[in-house]
Amino acid sequence: MNKIKSFFAGLFLLIITFIIIVLCALLYRANERSSIKSYIFQMNNFANQRVGELQDINDISAEDLRNKLIKKYVSEYFKVIPGEQNAENRSVLDALSTDAAYKQWQKGEAKTIAEMSRKNMFRIVHVYDDGIATLNRPADYNYTDEIEKNIYYSVRYYTETWTETNKMATEPVKEQGVIYIEARFRPGIRKDIDVQKHLQKGENPVELFRFEVTNIGNKES
């Protein structure tokens, strides 16, 4: 009787061992066929505007470079980041503005931005090339001329504002407006900044360009 029990016990253990081996083999093969795919989550709107190849500044036209700088300036002028510390001080605007123009922003739009930021609101800004128009540029004026002129620009911008953050179902409030800025611009890099040190410090590269806003308004003046 004991021999029969031992026989069946041994057989049972063999069956269990065989099943474990089969399961291990299946898991190993499944692991070989598995792959890891990474995804970058990006907003649905303007999702096609991704970082492109590096460009040589000499291959960019004066008007194209000017437009890029204006877009950056207007974006910094209106954007809102939830819970931003010291929202009324922005180094990019400071570097690209005269003292008077920067203080003009601090006394105006910056107050609105700080309040929205405290409420954890989020606002992004879009500007397109066809929304930038020169108002008083002489017909014979070239941006490469030795004497830089202050020129007024009309800039149409579009904003998307989320009143509540971290809520995927929240739809942004879409608005548009026009801002008038007076600026002097000349293609090239500022000579009063050490480019290498500036970049090594992690400062914004846009601050290197010869672009300065001298006056800001919501109507032509």
ABEGO torsion letter per residue (X at the ends): XAAAAAAAAAAAAAAAAAAAAAAAAAAAAAAAABBBBBBBBBBABGAABBBBBBBBAAABBAAAAAAAAAAAAAAAAABBBBGBBGAABBAAAAAABBAAAAAAAAABAAAAAAAAAAAGBBBBBBBBAAABBBAABBAABBAABABBBBBBBBBBBBBBBBABBGBAABBBBBBBBBBBBBBBBBBEBBAABBAAAAAAAGBBAAAABBBBBABBBABBX
